[in-house]
């Protein structure tokens, strides 16, 4: 039985992290202990690469580390990032993290759905006139460069941070008593073999995130018990991808006009939902968020409410997913009923309550 899990990442700063929900729900102990650590390179080391940030019109981010070190390096070099700079991120979570440094605008921030660069490339191809700069770790291969070359995109990779082993102390080695280890990069697997050269897996479960990490685990002779992402769970953190959104007028008609839909309300929100047969490759649920103009005259107010509902749903949709049959898809419409704004925390409580109600009725 899994009771104690080592997660090879820093402890999340937010109490809303899905990790804490997992710990409470399943009664497991989570220990956050990075196997690797990231260190910044010096401005001298960056200049030695002969890369000028302002020569590029778009930045490709594959991690939050890349975002932090890019903007920190720009600050150290006293480079002002132009307002029209575009950003291409492998996931929506990474894209949202950019708000720490710049204002988030849809027309200049783009993201993929699966966390894989090849999923992001079609969007980059649509902006083929851009000059792409890709901040990377010193530990990388040429697969990304080769992929961008194959699409004839203008690009340059540069090292902006170093990934090094975060060695274990003698006490940590002595008390290494975990039932499961979770890895997120090949460097983490390498750190495990370095710190525990005589490591015996036995009953310890190994979980990996990403195909390169899974490959590294197998090459190290480890038994891989859990491999992510999967179609149902494309990210460790909850996401809200394009295929989870209702965009088809036919689906809208099915949801609102066929008469089989059900509704629940937790003011200021009403939810209309309908289970249908899941199409091949479809998401467990597809969602529509409606804020009528009669509630808010200005688009900026309607968009604010939509963002609040979307973020709340993203955080709590797991409650719904666990209740949806494997062969079914749930069509869901959130409808805003009030002409007043609510605090995000209150919107989140109402959304969570509605999702729990729906889950109980499925």
TORKOL-4160 file (C-alpha; in steps of 0.2 Angstrom, whole numbers, padded with zeros to 4 digits, m for minus):
362
<pt num="1" X="0000" Y="0000" Z="0000"/>
<pt num="2" X="0006" Y="0017" Z="m0004"/>
<pt num="3" X="0007" Y="0028" Z="0011"/>
<pt num="4" X="0023" Y="0039" Z="0009"/>
<pt num="5" X="0027" Y="0048" Z="m0008"/>
<pt num="6" X="0043" Y="0057" Z="m0012"/>
<pt num="7" X="0039" Y="0071" Z="m0025"/>
<pt num="8" X="0055" Y="0077" Z="m0033"/>
<pt num="9" X="0050" Y="0095" Z="m0034"/>
<pt num="10" X="0049" Y="0110" Z="m0022"/>
<pt num="11" X="0034" Y="0111" Z="m0011"/>
<pt num="12" X="0020" Y="0121" Z="m0019"/>
<pt num="13" X="0018" Y="0138" Z="m0011"/>
<pt num="14" X="m0001" Y="0139" Z="m0014"/>
<pt num="15" X="m0012" Y="0129" Z="m0003"/>
<pt num="16" X="m0023" Y="0126" Z="m0018"/>
<pt num="17" X="m0011" Y="0114" Z="m0026"/>
<pt num="18" X="m0018" Y="0098" Z="m0031"/>
<pt num="19" X="m0005" Y="0089" Z="m0022"/>
<pt num="20" X="m0013" Y="0094" Z="m0005"/>
<pt num="21" X="m0030" Y="0088" Z="m0011"/>
<pt num="22" X="m0022" Y="0071" Z="m0016"/>
<pt num="23" X="m0014" Y="0070" Z="0002"/>
<pt num="24" X="m0031" Y="0073" Z="0011"/>
<pt num="25" X="m0041" Y="0063" Z="m0001"/>
<pt num="26" X="m0031" Y="0047" Z="0000"/>
<pt num="27" X="m0023" Y="0049" Z="0017"/>
<pt num="28" X="m0005" Y="0049" Z="0010"/>
<pt num="29" X="0010" Y="0058" Z="0016"/>
<pt num="30" X="0019" Y="0069" Z="0003"/>
<pt num="31" X="0037" Y="0074" Z="0005"/>
<pt num="32" X="0043" Y="0087" Z="m0007"/>
<pt num="33" X="0062" Y="0085" Z="m0010"/>
<pt num="34" X="0070" Y="0090" Z="m0027"/>
<pt num="35" X="0083" Y="0078" Z="m0034"/>
<pt num="36" X="0090" Y="0092" Z="m0044"/>
<pt num="37" X="0092" Y="0111" Z="m0042"/>
<pt num="38" X="0093" Y="0125" Z="m0054"/>
<pt num="39" X="0106" Y="0138" Z="m0054"/>
<pt num="40" X="0107" Y="0154" Z="m0064"/>
<pt num="41" X="0122" Y="0157" Z="m0076"/>
<pt num="42" X="0131" Y="0173" Z="m0075"/>
<pt num="43" X="0129" Y="0187" Z="m0087"/>
<pt num="44" X="0147" Y="0184" Z="m0093"/>
<pt num="45" X="0142" Y="0166" Z="m0097"/>
<pt num="46" X="0127" Y="0172" Z="m0106"/>
<pt num="47" X="0136" Y="0185" Z="m0116"/>
<pt num="48" X="0149" Y="0172" Z="m0121"/>
<pt num="49" X="0135" Y="0164" Z="m0131"/>
<pt num="50" X="0134" Y="0180" Z="m0142"/>
<pt num="51" X="0115" Y="0181" Z="m0141"/>
<pt num="52" X="0106" Y="0197" Z="m0141"/>
<pt num="53" X="0088" Y="0196" Z="m0133"/>
<pt num="54" X="0082" Y="0211" Z="m0143"/>
<pt num="55" X="0086" Y="0202" Z="m0159"/>
<pt num="56" X="0071" Y="0191" Z="m0157"/>
<pt num="57" X="0052" Y="0194" Z="m0157"/>
<pt num="58" X="0046" Y="0179" Z="m0148"/>
<pt num="59" X="0051" Y="0168" Z="m0134"/>
<pt num="60" X="0048" Y="0150" Z="m0131"/>
<pt num="61" X="0046" Y="0144" Z="m0113"/>
<pt num="62" X="0046" Y="0126" Z="m0109"/>
<pt num="63" X="0046" Y="0128" Z="m0090"/>
<pt num="64" X="0043" Y="0141" Z="m0076"/>
<pt num="65" X="0062" Y="0140" Z="m0073"/>
<pt num="66" X="0065" Y="0146" Z="m0090"/>
<pt num="67" X="0053" Y="0161" Z="m0087"/>
<pt num="68" X="0061" Y="0166" Z="m0071"/>
<pt num="69" X="0079" Y="0165" Z="m0078"/>
<pt num="70" X="0075" Y="0174" Z="m0094"/>
<pt num="71" X="0067" Y="0189" Z="m0085"/>
<pt num="72" X="0081" Y="0189" Z="m0072"/>
<pt num="73" X="0094" Y="0189" Z="m0085"/>
<pt num="74" X="0086" Y="0203" Z="m0095"/>
<pt num="75" X="0085" Y="0213" Z="m0079"/>
<pt num="76" X="0103" Y="0210" Z="m0075"/>
<pt num="77" X="0108" Y="0215" Z="m0093"/>
<pt num="78" X="0097" Y="0230" Z="m0091"/>
<pt num="79" X="0087" Y="0225" Z="m0106"/>
<pt num="80" X="0069" Y="0231" Z="m0107"/>
<pt num="81" X="0058" Y="0218" Z="m0115"/>
<pt num="82" X="0047" Y="0226" Z="m0129"/>
<pt num="83" X="0028" Y="0227" Z="m0125"/>
<pt num="84" X="0025" Y="0218" Z="m0142"/>
<pt num="85" X="0036" Y="0203" Z="m0138"/>
<pt num="86" X="0026" Y="0187" Z="m0140"/>
<pt num="87" X="0027" Y="0172" Z="m0129"/>
<pt num="88" X="0024" Y="0153" Z="m0134"/>
<pt num="89" X="0022" Y="0141" Z="m0119"/>
<pt num="90" X="0020" Y="0122" Z="m0119"/>
<pt num="91" X="0006" Y="0123" Z="m0106"/>
<pt num="92" X="m0007" Y="0135" Z="m0101"/>
<pt num="93" X="0000" Y="0134" Z="m0083"/>
<pt num="94" X="0017" Y="0140" Z="m0089"/>
<pt num="95" X="0008" Y="0154" Z="m0099"/>
<pt num="96" X="m0001" Y="0160" Z="m0084"/>
<pt num="97" X="0015" Y="0161" Z="m0074"/>
<pt num="98" X="0021" Y="0175" Z="m0086"/>
<pt num="99" X="0009" Y="0187" Z="m0077"/>
<pt num="100" X="0023" Y="0187" Z="m0064"/>
<pt num="101" X="0033" Y="0198" Z="m0075"/>
<pt num="102" X="0022" Y="0205" Z="m0089"/>
<pt num="103" X="0004" Y="0209" Z="m0093"/>
<pt num="104" X="m0005" Y="0194" Z="m0099"/>
<pt num="105" X="m0013" Y="0197" Z="m0116"/>
<pt num="106" X="m0021" Y="0184" Z="m0127"/>
<pt num="107" X="m0014" Y="0191" Z="m0143"/>
<pt num="108" X="0004" Y="0189" Z="m0137"/>
<pt num="109" X="0004" Y="0174" Z="m0126"/>
<pt num="110" X="0001" Y="0157" Z="m0134"/>
<pt num="111" X="0001" Y="0139" Z="m0127"/>
<pt num="112" X="m0001" Y="0121" Z="m0131"/>
<pt num="113" X="m0012" Y="0108" Z="m0123"/>
<pt num="114" X="m0002" Y="0093" Z="m0119"/>
<pt num="115" X="0015" Y="0100" Z="m0112"/>
<pt num="116" X="0024" Y="0093" Z="m0128"/>
<pt num="117" X="0033" Y="0105" Z="m0139"/>
<pt num="118" X="0027" Y="0097" Z="m0155"/>
<pt num="119" X="0009" Y="0101" Z="m0149"/>
<pt num="120" X="0015" Y="0120" Z="m0149"/>
<pt num="121" X="0024" Y="0120" Z="m0165"/>
<pt num="122" X="0008" Y="0122" Z="m0176"/>
<pt num="123" X="0004" Y="0138" Z="m0167"/>
<pt num="124" X="0022" Y="0144" Z="m0170"/>
<pt num="125" X="0021" Y="0140" Z="m0188"/>
<pt num="126" X="0006" Y="0151" Z="m0190"/>
<pt num="127" X="0018" Y="0165" Z="m0184"/>
<pt num="128" X="0032" Y="0160" Z="m0195"/>
<pt num="129" X="0039" Y="0177" Z="m0198"/>
<pt num="130" X="0044" Y="0178" Z="m0179"/>
<pt num="131" X="0062" Y="0176" Z="m0173"/>
<pt num="132" X="0061" Y="0163" Z="m0159"/>
<pt num="133" X="0073" Y="0163" Z="m0144"/>
<pt num="134" X="0072" Y="0147" Z="m0133"/>
<pt num="135" X="0079" Y="0149" Z="m0116"/>
<pt num="136" X="0085" Y="0132" Z="m0110"/>
<pt num="137" X="0095" Y="0122" Z="m0097"/>
<pt num="138" X="0113" Y="0117" Z="m0100"/>
<pt num="139" X="0106" Y="0099" Z="m0100"/>
<pt num="140" X="0096" Y="0097" Z="m0116"/>
<pt num="141" X="0097" Y="0088" Z="m0133"/>
<pt num="142" X="0095" Y="0094" Z="m0151"/>
<pt num="143" X="0077" Y="0087" Z="m0153"/>
<pt num="144" X="0069" Y="0104" Z="m0151"/>
<pt num="145" X="0081" Y="0113" Z="m0163"/>
<pt num="146" X="0079" Y="0099" Z="m0176"/>
<pt num="147" X="0060" Y="0100" Z="m0174"/>
<pt num="148" X="0060" Y="0119" Z="m0177"/>
<pt num="149" X="0072" Y="0117" Z="m0192"/>
<pt num="150" X="0060" Y="0105" Z="m0200"/>
<pt num="151" X="0047" Y="0118" Z="m0200"/>
<pt num="152" X="0059" Y="0131" Z="m0207"/>
<pt num="153" X="0057" Y="0143" Z="m0192"/>
<pt num="154" X="0069" Y="0156" Z="m0187"/>
<pt num="155" X="0076" Y="0151" Z="m0170"/>
<pt num="156" X="0090" Y="0151" Z="m0158"/>
<pt num="157" X="0093" Y="0141" Z="m0142"/>
<pt num="158" X="0102" Y="0148" Z="m0128"/>
<pt num="159" X="0107" Y="0142" Z="m0110"/>
<pt num="160" X="0100" Y="0153" Z="m0096"/>
<pt num="161" X="0102" Y="0141" Z="m0081"/>
<pt num="162" X="0111" Y="0126" Z="m0075"/>
<pt num="163" X="0103" Y="0109" Z="m0069"/>
<pt num="164" X="0114" Y="0101" Z="m0055"/>
<pt num="165" X="0111" Y="0086" Z="m0043"/>
<pt num="166" X="0104" Y="0091" Z="m0026"/>
<pt num="167" X="0114" Y="0078" Z="m0016"/>
<pt num="168" X="0106" Y="0069" Z="m0002"/>
<pt num="169" X="0114" Y="0070" Z="0016"/>
<pt num="170" X="0119" Y="0055" Z="0025"/>
<pt num="171" X="0104" Y="0056" Z="0036"/>
<pt num="172" X="0092" Y="0057" Z="0021"/>
<pt num="173" X="0100" Y="0042" Z="0014"/>
<pt num="174" X="0098" Y="0033" Z="0030"/>
<pt num="175" X="0080" Y="0037" Z="0032"/>
<pt num="176" X="0075" Y="0034" Z="0014"/>
<pt num="177" X="0058" Y="0024" Z="0017"/>
<pt num="178" X="0047" Y="0029" Z="0003"/>
<pt num="179" X="0033" Y="0019" Z="m0005"/>
<pt num="180" X="0033" Y="0029" Z="m0022"/>
<pt num="181" X="0045" Y="0041" Z="m0030"/>
<pt num="182" X="0039" Y="0054" Z="m0043"/>
<pt num="183" X="0051" Y="0061" Z="m0056"/>
<pt num="184" X="0049" Y="0075" Z="m0068"/>
<pt num="185" X="0065" Y="0075" Z="m0078"/>
<pt num="186" X="0079" Y="0064" Z="m0084"/>
<pt num="187" X="0091" Y="0074" Z="m0072"/>
<pt num="188" X="0081" Y="0068" Z="m0057"/>
<pt num="189" X="0083" Y="0050" Z="m0063"/>
<pt num="190" X="0102" Y="0053" Z="m0065"/>
<pt num="191" X="0102" Y="0061" Z="m0047"/>
<pt num="192" X="0094" Y="0045" Z="m0040"/>
<pt num="193" X="0107" Y="0034" Z="m0047"/>
<pt num="194" X="0121" Y="0046" Z="m0041"/>
<pt num="195" X="0115" Y="0047" Z="m0023"/>
<pt num="196" X="0110" Y="0029" Z="m0022"/>
<pt num="197" X="0122" Y="0019" Z="m0033"/>
<pt num="198" X="0116" Y="0002" Z="m0026"/>
<pt num="199" X="0097" Y="0007" Z="m0027"/>
<pt num="200" X="0086" Y="m0008" Z="m0026"/>
<pt num="201" X="0068" Y="m0004" Z="m0031"/>
<pt num="202" X="0059" Y="m0019" Z="m0024"/>
<pt num="203" X="0041" Y="m0013" Z="m0020"/>
<pt num="204" X="0045" Y="0005" Z="m0022"/>
<pt num="205" X="0033" Y="0012" Z="m0036"/>
<pt num="206" X="0041" Y="0024" Z="m0049"/>
<pt num="207" X="0031" Y="0037" Z="m0057"/>
<pt num="208" X="0037" Y="0048" Z="m0071"/>
<pt num="209" X="0030" Y="0064" Z="m0080"/>
<pt num="210" X="0035" Y="0066" Z="m0098"/>
<pt num="211" X="0041" Y="0054" Z="m0112"/>
<pt num="212" X="0060" Y="0058" Z="m0109"/>
<pt num="213" X="0059" Y="0055" Z="m0091"/>
<pt num="214" X="0050" Y="0038" Z="m0094"/>
<pt num="215" X="0064" Y="0034" Z="m0106"/>
<pt num="216" X="0078" Y="0038" Z="m0094"/>
<pt num="217" X="0069" Y="0028" Z="m0080"/>
<pt num="218" X="0069" Y="0013" Z="m0091"/>
<pt num="219" X="0087" Y="0015" Z="m0097"/>
<pt num="220" X="0092" Y="0016" Z="m0079"/>
<pt num="221" X="0084" Y="m0002" Z="m0076"/>
<pt num="222" X="0070" Y="0005" Z="m0066"/>
<pt num="223" X="0052" Y="m0003" Z="m0066"/>
<pt num="224" X="0040" Y="0010" Z="m0072"/>
<pt num="225" X="0024" Y="0009" Z="m0063"/>
<pt num="226" X="0015" Y="0025" Z="m0068"/>
<pt num="227" X="0018" Y="0035" Z="m0083"/>
<pt num="228" X="0010" Y="0052" Z="m0087"/>
<pt num="229" X="0003" Y="0062" Z="m0096"/>
<pt num="230" X="m0012" Y="0052" Z="m0101"/>
<pt num="231" X="m0027" Y="0057" Z="m0112"/>
<pt num="232" X="m0038" Y="0059" Z="m0097"/>
<pt num="233" X="m0024" Y="0068" Z="m0086"/>
<pt num="234" X="m0013" Y="0078" Z="m0098"/>
<pt num="235" X="m0005" Y="0088" Z="m0083"/>
<pt num="236" X="m0001" Y="0086" Z="m0065"/>
<pt num="237" X="m0009" Y="0103" Z="m0062"/>
<pt num="238" X="m0027" Y="0104" Z="m0068"/>
<pt num="239" X="m0028" Y="0112" Z="m0085"/>
<pt num="240" X="m0042" Y="0118" Z="m0096"/>
<pt num="241" X="m0038" Y="0114" Z="m0114"/>
<pt num="242" X="m0046" Y="0118" Z="m0130"/>
<pt num="243" X="m0054" Y="0101" Z="m0132"/>
<pt num="244" X="m0063" Y="0104" Z="m0115"/>
<pt num="245" X="m0072" Y="0119" Z="m0122"/>
<pt num="246" X="m0089" Y="0119" Z="m0131"/>
<pt num="247" X="m0086" Y="0127" Z="m0147"/>
<pt num="248" X="m0098" Y="0117" Z="m0158"/>
<pt num="249" X="m0115" Y="0125" Z="m0162"/>
<pt num="250" X="m0122" Y="0107" Z="m0163"/>
<pt num="251" X="m0116" Y="0103" Z="m0146"/>
<pt num="252" X="m0124" Y="0119" Z="m0139"/>
<pt num="253" X="m0140" Y="0114" Z="m0148"/>
<pt num="254" X="m0139" Y="0097" Z="m0140"/>
<pt num="255" X="m0137" Y="0104" Z="m0123"/>
<pt num="256" X="m0150" Y="0118" Z="m0123"/>
<pt num="257" X="m0164" Y="0112" Z="m0135"/>
<pt num="258" X="m0166" Y="0093" Z="m0133"/>
<pt num="259" X="m0175" Y="0093" Z="m0116"/>
<pt num="260" X="m0165" Y="0080" Z="m0107"/>
<pt num="261" X="m0153" Y="0092" Z="m0099"/>
<pt num="262" X="m0153" Y="0095" Z="m0080"/>
<pt num="263" X="m0149" Y="0110" Z="m0070"/>
<pt num="264" X="m0142" Y="0115" Z="m0053"/>
<pt num="265" X="m0140" Y="0132" Z="m0045"/>
<pt num="266" X="m0129" Y="0140" Z="m0033"/>
<pt num="267" X="m0132" Y="0159" Z="m0035"/>
<pt num="268" X="m0124" Y="0168" Z="m0044"/>
<pt num="269" X="m0121" Y="0153" Z="m0055"/>
<pt num="270" X="m0133" Y="0141" Z="m0064"/>
<pt num="271" X="m0126" Y="0125" Z="m0072"/>
<pt num="272" X="m0135" Y="0116" Z="m0086"/>
<pt num="273" X="m0127" Y="0099" Z="m0090"/>
<pt num="274" X="m0131" Y="0083" Z="m0101"/>
<pt num="275" X="m0121" Y="0067" Z="m0102"/>
<pt num="276" X="m0119" Y="0061" Z="m0120"/>
<pt num="277" X="m0109" Y="0047" Z="m0128"/>
<pt num="278" X="m0090" Y="0051" Z="m0128"/>
<pt num="279" X="m0082" Y="0053" Z="m0145"/>
<pt num="280" X="m0066" Y="0045" Z="m0148"/>
<pt num="281" X="m0052" Y="0055" Z="m0141"/>
<pt num="282" X="m0064" Y="0067" Z="m0133"/>
<pt num="283" X="m0062" Y="0075" Z="m0116"/>
<pt num="284" X="m0073" Y="0068" Z="m0101"/>
<pt num="285" X="m0082" Y="0085" Z="m0101"/>
<pt num="286" X="m0084" Y="0100" Z="m0112"/>
<pt num="287" X="m0088" Y="0117" Z="m0104"/>
<pt num="288" X="m0096" Y="0133" Z="m0109"/>
<pt num="289" X="m0096" Y="0149" Z="m0099"/>
<pt num="290" X="m0109" Y="0162" Z="m0102"/>
<pt num="291" X="m0110" Y="0179" Z="m0095"/>
<pt num="292" X="m0125" Y="0188" Z="m0103"/>
<pt num="293" X="m0123" Y="0206" Z="m0109"/>
<pt num="294" X="m0139" Y="0210" Z="m0099"/>
<pt num="295" X="m0129" Y="0207" Z="m0083"/>
<pt num="296" X="m0113" Y="0217" Z="m0088"/>
<pt num="297" X="m0113" Y="0230" Z="m0102"/>
<pt num="298" X="m0094" Y="0231" Z="m0104"/>
<pt num="299" X="m0084" Y="0216" Z="m0111"/>
<pt num="300" X="m0070" Y="0219" Z="m0098"/>
<pt num="301" X="m0083" Y="0215" Z="m0084"/>
<pt num="302" X="m0089" Y="0199" Z="m0093"/>
<pt num="303" X="m0072" Y="0193" Z="m0096"/>
<pt num="304" X="m0067" Y="0195" Z="m0078"/>
<pt num="305" X="m0081" Y="0184" Z="m0073"/>
<pt num="306" X="m0077" Y="0171" Z="m0086"/>
<pt num="307" X="m0059" Y="0171" Z="m0080"/>
<pt num="308" X="m0065" Y="0168" Z="m0062"/>
<pt num="309" X="m0077" Y="0154" Z="m0067"/>
<pt num="310" X="m0064" Y="0146" Z="m0079"/>
<pt num="311" X="m0050" Y="0146" Z="m0065"/>
<pt num="312" X="m0062" Y="0139" Z="m0052"/>
<pt num="313" X="m0068" Y="0125" Z="m0064"/>
<pt num="314" X="m0049" Y="0121" Z="m0068"/>
<pt num="315" X="m0045" Y="0119" Z="m0050"/>
<pt num="316" X="m0060" Y="0108" Z="m0046"/>
<pt num="317" X="m0065" Y="0098" Z="m0061"/>
<pt num="318" X="m0057" Y="0082" Z="m0054"/>
<pt num="319" X="m0072" Y="0080" Z="m0043"/>
<pt num="320" X="m0082" Y="0079" Z="m0059"/>
<pt num="321" X="m0070" Y="0069" Z="m0069"/>
<pt num="322" X="m0070" Y="0055" Z="m0056"/>
<pt num="323" X="m0089" Y="0053" Z="m0058"/>
<pt num="324" X="m0090" Y="0052" Z="m0077"/>
<pt num="325" X="m0091" Y="0035" Z="m0085"/>
<pt num="326" X="m0077" Y="0030" Z="m0097"/>
<pt num="327" X="m0089" Y="0030" Z="m0112"/>
<pt num="328" X="m0098" Y="0046" Z="m0107"/>
<pt num="329" X="m0095" Y="0064" Z="m0110"/>
<pt num="330" X="m0103" Y="0078" Z="m0100"/>
<pt num="331" X="m0108" Y="0094" Z="m0108"/>
<pt num="332" X="m0108" Y="0108" Z="m0095"/>
<pt num="333" X="m0114" Y="0126" Z="m0096"/>
<pt num="334" X="m0110" Y="0139" Z="m0083"/>
<pt num="335" X="m0123" Y="0154" Z="m0084"/>
<pt num="336" X="m0120" Y="0169" Z="m0073"/>
<pt num="337" X="m0136" Y="0176" Z="m0065"/>
<pt num="338" X="m0130" Y="0192" Z="m0056"/>
<pt num="339" X="m0126" Y="0209" Z="m0061"/>
<pt num="340" X="m0113" Y="0211" Z="m0048"/>
<pt num="341" X="m0095" Y="0205" Z="m0046"/>
<pt num="342" X="m0090" Y="0193" Z="m0033"/>
<pt num="343" X="m0073" Y="0189" Z="m0025"/>
<pt num="344" X="m0064" Y="0175" Z="m0034"/>
<pt num="345" X="m0064" Y="0165" Z="m0018"/>
<pt num="346" X="m0083" Y="0166" Z="m0017"/>
<pt num="347" X="m0084" Y="0161" Z="m0035"/>
<pt num="348" X="m0073" Y="0146" Z="m0032"/>
<pt num="349" X="m0084" Y="0140" Z="m0018"/>
<pt num="350" X="m0100" Y="0141" Z="m0028"/>
<pt num="351" X="m0092" Y="0132" Z="m0043"/>
<pt num="352" X="m0085" Y="0118" Z="m0031"/>
<pt num="353" X="m0102" Y="0116" Z="m0023"/>
<pt num="354" X="m0110" Y="0115" Z="m0040"/>
<pt num="355" X="m0098" Y="0102" Z="m0047"/>
<pt num="356" X="m0100" Y="0091" Z="m0031"/>
<pt num="357" X="m0119" Y="0092" Z="m0034"/>
<pt num="358" X="m0117" Y="0086" Z="m0052"/>
<pt num="359" X="m0105" Y="0072" Z="m0047"/>
<pt num="360" X="m0118" Y="0066" Z="m0034"/>
<pt num="361" X="m0132" Y="0065" Z="m0047"/>
<pt num="362" X="m0122" Y="0057" Z="m0061"/>
